[in-house]
Amino acid sequence: MDGKSISVLIPLLTDKPLRESDWLVNRQEEISYLNNITAHLPFGILGVAGETGIGKTTVLNFVKPLQVYVQTVNISLRETMESILYDLLYSLASKLEHDNDVGEVARECKDWITEEVATLKGFSLGFSMLGNTEVKFEKSRAPRFNFFAARERLGLLIEKTVNAKGKFLLIVDELDKEKKEDVLRVIDALKTQLLIENLVVVFSLPFAIYREYVSDRMRWNEAGNLENVFKDIVFLEPLRSLDIKEMLVKRLDRYLDFVEHDVLEVAADFSDGNPRDALWILSKSVYDNVHEDKLRKVHLLNTINKVVKEYISTGVSLTENQKKAVKLLRDYFGPKERILEVFQKNGFKRTTAYSVIEQLIEKRFLIVRDGNYKISGKFKFVDF
């Protein structure tokens, strides 16, 4: 290893959405589906959902259906429904302002938004300088978000783009970081402008929306609100442990000699199927041991123990029964009934066993997936 330290691994473990397929792992099915549906759906709103860090932005980066004009915008202003609309209009206008077909309309929209926001900010700065005696009078004259004008301009910009480009796919990222209710309010308010022929819109969504959407779809003969909004929502399942290890091998590539073999196994367990968590804990362990010539299993376990102790010090404590349960289930994967059997064989009363299971789920120590239970990999290596 030519005297190098494990610091050479740090750039390879940086968490960022992928744009090249070299490091992509086990998302081809979802990408293929999204490419097919966005290419053939005449119009409509779609969603991509999953927990934070699971790879929604990466998947969206690979949605490029043939003969479809695609633009992606990121929403960063999410304080209110109005600010989301303003950000959406500004971001789309910025992407289109140099386009030969729609650049003029895009620049007009961008200038309008800039002036509107400057007015609002200018007012708020001026208002803060006023004395208390003037507050009531000035408050009544406060400029407000012009939601309806912004919505009309967004509709006009989209319409012009569709007329000029034909089939238009608009991808709106970053909304998954907001509360379900706020996201739905925004989409519902913009629905009229978004449901036009030859326009398909894909939003990144919080998991809670997907859960409610599935529930709506499966209710027989009942009107569900979400199925009236979304044509479909693609859910990104957590990756398998094998997938996480494959991802890490692809990233580390020619530097694999700097990592002890068991390290990847532990990192995959810790991640619970979330790529971001695997990269984060490995990066943290590298920083903790930056002068070592090899990242060993003991290094990673020490980092995990430190992280968990910091987490528990914030007030997330376990009772003695809960600690005992975690130890008993460290390597368990299976249905709830078998957990009850394990607990009862080890002195738990049945009612206590039920209570402990629910408490561990609530505290995120116990994970339930597809009807099977397992201790989160973040805690299985820790001695409580």
C-alpha positions in Angstrom: 0.0 0.0 0.0 3.1 2.1 -0.4 2.9 3.8 3.0 -0.4 5.5 2.3 -3.0 5.9 5.1 -6.7 5.1 4.8 -7.3 8.8 4.2 -7.2 7.9 0.5 -10.7 6.3 1.0 -12.4 9.6 2.0 -13.2 10.9 -1.5 -14.6 7.4 -2.4 -17.0 7.4 0.5 -18.5 10.8 -0.2 -22.3 10.6 -0.3 -23.7 12.3 -3.4 -26.3 11.3 -6.0 -24.9 9.3 -8.9 -24.9 10.5 -12.5 -22.8 7.7 -14.0 -23.9 4.0 -14.0 -20.6 2.6 -12.9 -21.5 2.7 -9.2 -25.2 2.1 -9.6 -26.5 -1.0 -7.7 -29.8 -2.9 -8.1 -32.1 0.0 -9.2 -32.4 -1.0 -12.8 -35.9 -2.3 -12.4 -37.2 1.0 -11.0 -35.3 3.1 -13.5 -36.6 1.0 -16.4 -40.2 1.3 -15.1 -40.0 5.1 -14.7 -38.4 5.4 -18.2 -41.2 3.3 -19.7 -44.1 5.0 -18.0 -42.9 8.6 -18.5 -42.3 7.8 -22.2 -45.8 6.4 -22.8 -48.1 8.1 -20.2 -50.0 10.9 -22.1 -50.0 13.1 -19.0 -50.1 12.9 -15.3 -48.3 13.1 -12.0 -46.0 10.4 -10.7 -44.0 10.0 -7.5 -40.8 8.3 -6.3 -40.8 7.6 -2.5 -38.5 6.1 0.0 -36.6 6.9 3.2 -34.0 9.7 3.2 -30.7 8.5 1.7 -32.2 5.5 -0.1 -31.2 6.9 -3.5 -34.3 8.8 -4.9 -32.2 11.5 -6.5 -29.8 9.0 -8.0 -32.8 7.1 -9.6 -34.3 10.3 -10.9 -30.9 11.2 -12.5 -31.3 8.1 -14.7 -34.9 8.8 -15.8 -34.2 9.8 -19.4 -36.9 8.4 -21.7 -36.2 8.5 -25.4 -37.7 11.3 -27.5 -38.9 13.1 -24.3 -37.7 16.6 -23.3 -36.5 16.4 -19.7 -35.8 19.0 -17.1 -35.0 18.5 -13.4 -35.5 21.2 -10.8 -34.6 21.1 -7.1 -36.7 22.8 -4.5 -34.8 24.5 -1.8 -37.3 27.1 -0.4 -39.8 25.1 1.5 -41.0 27.3 4.3 -44.5 27.8 2.9 -46.7 26.6 0.0 -46.1 30.0 -1.7 -42.3 29.8 -1.4 -42.3 26.3 -2.9 -44.3 27.6 -5.9 -42.0 30.6 -6.3 -38.9 28.3 -6.1 -40.4 25.9 -8.6 -41.2 28.7 -11.1 -37.8 30.4 -10.6 -35.8 27.1 -10.9 -37.7 26.0 -14.1 -37.3 29.5 -15.6 -33.6 29.4 -14.9 -33.2 26.1 -16.7 -35.1 27.4 -19.7 -33.9 31.0 -20.0 -31.3 30.3 -22.6 -33.5 28.0 -24.7 -34.1 29.2 -28.2 -37.8 28.2 -28.1 -39.0 29.4 -24.7 -36.1 31.5 -23.4 -38.0 34.8 -23.7 -41.0 33.6 -21.6 -38.6 32.0 -19.1 -36.7 35.2 -18.6 -39.9 37.1 -18.1 -40.9 34.7 -15.4 -37.5 34.8 -13.8 -37.5 38.6 -13.8 -41.1 38.7 -12.3 -40.1 36.3 -9.5 -36.9 38.2 -8.7 -38.9 41.5 -8.4 -41.6 39.9 -6.3 -39.1 38.3 -3.8 -37.1 41.6 -3.7 -40.3 43.4 -2.8 -41.1 40.9 0.0 -37.6 41.0 1.4 -37.3 44.7 1.1 -40.5 45.1 3.0 -39.4 42.7 5.8 -36.1 44.6 6.1 -37.8 48.0 6.2 -40.4 46.7 8.6 -37.8 45.5 11.1 -36.5 49.1 11.3 -39.8 50.6 12.4 -40.8 51.6 15.9 -43.6 49.9 17.7 -46.0 52.8 17.2 -46.0 52.1 13.4 -46.4 48.4 13.5 -50.1 48.1 13.2 -50.4 50.6 10.3 -47.5 49.0 8.3 -48.7 45.5 8.9 -51.9 46.1 7.1 -49.9 47.2 4.0 -47.6 44.2 4.0 -47.0 42.7 0.5 -47.9 39.1 0.2 -47.0 36.2 -2.0 -48.9 36.5 -5.2 -49.8 32.9 -5.4 -52.3 33.0 -8.2 -50.1 35.1 -10.5 -47.2 32.8 -9.9 -49.3 29.7 -10.6 -50.6 31.3 -13.9 -47.0 32.1 -15.0 -45.9 28.5 -14.2 -48.8 27.2 -16.3 -47.9 29.5 -19.2 -44.2 28.5 -19.1 -45.1 24.8 -19.1 -47.6 25.3 -21.9 -45.0 27.1 -24.0 -42.5 24.4 -23.3 -44.9 21.6 -24.3 -45.9 23.4 -27.5 -42.2 23.9 -28.4 -40.7 20.5 -27.3 -43.5 18.0 -27.5 -43.5 15.5 -24.7 -42.1 17.1 -21.6 -41.0 15.4 -18.4 -40.5 17.7 -15.4 -38.7 16.1 -12.4 -39.2 18.0 -9.1 -36.7 16.8 -6.5 -36.2 17.6 -2.8 -39.9 17.7 -1.8 -39.4 14.4 0.0 -37.9 16.3 2.9 -41.2 18.0 3.7 -44.2 16.9 5.8 -46.8 14.8 3.9 -49.5 17.4 4.4 -47.4 20.3 3.0 -46.4 18.3 -0.1 -50.0 17.3 -0.8 -51.2 20.9 -0.4 -48.6 22.1 -2.9 -49.3 19.4 -5.5 -53.1 19.8 -5.1 -52.9 23.6 -5.6 -50.8 23.2 -8.8 -52.8 20.3 -10.2 -54.6 22.4 -12.8 -51.4 23.7 -14.2 -49.7 20.2 -14.2 -52.5 18.0 -15.7 -52.1 19.0 -19.3 -51.5 16.8 -22.4 -47.9 15.8 -23.1 -46.7 16.8 -19.6 -45.6 14.2 -17.1 -44.3 15.4 -13.7 -42.4 13.2 -11.3 -42.0 14.3 -7.6 -39.8 12.9 -5.0 -42.1 12.2 -2.1 -42.0 11.4 1.7 -42.6 7.7 2.5 -45.8 8.6 4.4 -47.5 9.6 1.1 -46.6 6.3 -0.5 -48.1 4.4 2.5 -51.4 6.3 2.2 -51.4 6.0 -1.6 -51.1 2.2 -1.4 -53.9 2.1 1.2 -56.1 4.2 -1.1 -55.4 1.8 -4.0 -56.3 -1.3 -2.1 -59.7 -0.1 -0.8 -62.4 -1.6 -2.8 -65.0 0.8 -4.2 -63.9 3.8 -2.1 -62.7 7.2 -3.3 -59.1 7.8 -2.2 -57.7 11.3 -2.5 -54.2 10.3 -3.5 -55.1 8.0 -6.4 -57.0 11.0 -7.9 -53.7 12.9 -7.8 -51.0 10.4 -8.7 -51.0 8.0 -11.6 -48.5 5.9 -9.7 -45.8 6.1 -7.0 -42.6 4.0 -7.2 -41.3 3.0 -3.8 -37.6 2.4 -3.4 -37.1 -0.6 -1.1 -34.1 -0.7 1.2 -31.2 -2.4 -0.5 -30.2 -5.9 0.5 -27.0 -6.4 2.6 -25.4 -8.0 -0.5 -26.3 -4.9 -2.6 -24.7 -2.6 0.0 -21.5 -4.6 -0.1 -21.5 -4.5 -3.9 -21.9 -0.7 -3.7 -19.0 -0.4 -1.4 -16.8 -2.7 -3.4 -17.5 -0.7 -6.6 -16.6 2.5 -4.8 -13.5 1.3 -3.1 -12.4 -0.6 -6.2 -8.5 -0.5 -6.4 -8.3 0.6 -2.7 -10.0 -2.5 -1.3 -6.7 -3.6 0.2 -7.0 -0.7 2.6 -10.1 -2.3 4.1 -10.3 -5.5 6.2 -12.8 -7.9 4.6 -15.2 -8.0 7.6 -15.6 -4.2 7.6 -17.9 -4.3 4.6 -20.1 -6.9 6.3 -20.4 -4.7 9.4 -21.1 -1.5 7.4 -23.8 -3.3 5.4 -25.5 -4.5 8.7 -25.3 -1.0 10.2 -26.9 0.5 7.1 -30.2 -1.4 7.4 -30.3 -1.2 3.6 -29.7 2.5 3.3 -26.6 3.4 1.2 -26.1 6.8 2.9 -25.8 5.2 6.3 -23.2 2.7 5.1 -21.1 5.5 3.6 -21.5 7.7 6.7 -20.4 5.2 9.2 -17.4 4.1 7.1 -16.4 7.8 6.6 -16.7 8.4 10.3 -14.5 5.4 11.1 -11.9 6.5 8.6 -11.8 10.0 10.2 -11.4 8.3 13.7 -8.5 6.2 12.4 -7.1 8.4 9.6 -3.5 7.6 10.2 -3.9 3.8 10.1 -2.7 1.9 7.1 -5.9 -0.3 7.1 -9.5 0.1 8.3 -10.1 -2.9 10.5 -13.3 -4.4 11.9 -12.3 -3.3 15.4 -12.0 0.3 14.2 -15.5 0.3 12.8 -17.0 -1.4 15.9 -15.4 1.2 18.1 -16.9 4.0 16.0 -20.3 2.4 16.0 -20.1 2.0 19.8 -19.2 5.7 20.1 -22.0 6.8 17.8 -24.6 4.7 19.7 -23.5 5.9 23.1 -23.8 9.5 21.8 -27.3 8.7 20.6 -28.3 7.1 23.9 -26.9 10.1 25.8 -29.6 12.2 24.1 -32.2 10.5 26.2 -33.1 7.3 24.3 -32.6 4.8 27.1 -33.5 1.1 27.4 -35.0 -0.7 30.4 -33.3 -3.9 31.6 -35.9 -6.0 29.8 -35.3 -4.1 26.6 -31.5 -4.5 26.8 -32.1 -8.3 27.4 -34.4 -8.4 24.4 -31.8 -6.7 22.1 -29.2 -9.3 23.2 -31.5 -12.2 22.5 -32.5 -10.9 19.1 -29.1 -9.8 17.9 -29.0 -12.3 15.0 -32.7 -12.9 14.7 -34.7 -12.5 11.5 -38.3 -13.8 11.4 -42.0 -13.4 12.4 -43.3 -11.9 15.6 -44.6 -15.2 17.0 -41.2 -16.7 17.1 -39.9 -13.7 19.0 -42.6 -14.3 21.6 -41.4 -17.9 21.9 -37.8 -16.8 22.3 -38.8 -14.3 25.0 -40.9 -16.7 26.9 -38.2 -19.4 26.9 -35.9 -16.7 28.5 -38.3 -15.7 31.3 -40.5 -13.0 29.8 -44.2 -13.1 30.5 -46.3 -13.0 27.4 -47.8 -9.6 28.1 -44.3 -8.2 28.9 -43.0 -9.7 25.7 -45.6 -7.9 23.6 -44.9 -4.6 25.4 -41.1 -4.9 24.9 -41.6 -5.6 21.2 -43.7 -2.5 20.7 -41.3 -0.3 22.7 -38.3 -1.5 20.7 -40.2 -0.7 17.5 -41.1 2.7 18.7 -37.5 3.4 19.7 -36.3 2.2 16.3 -34.2 -0.6 17.8 -36.4 -3.2 16.2 -37.2 -3.0 12.4 -40.2 -4.6 10.7 -40.0 -5.4 7.0 -42.3 -7.6 5.0 -43.7 -9.1 8.2 -40.2 -10.0 9.5 -38.5 -8.5 12.6 -34.8 -7.8 13.2 -32.7 -5.7 15.4 -31.4 -2.6 13.6 -27.8 -3.1 12.5 -27.0 0.2 14.3 -27.4 -1.6 17.6 -26.6 -5.3 17.1 -22.9 -4.8 17.7 -23.2 -2.7 20.9 -23.0 -4.1 24.4 -25.6 -2.4 26.6 
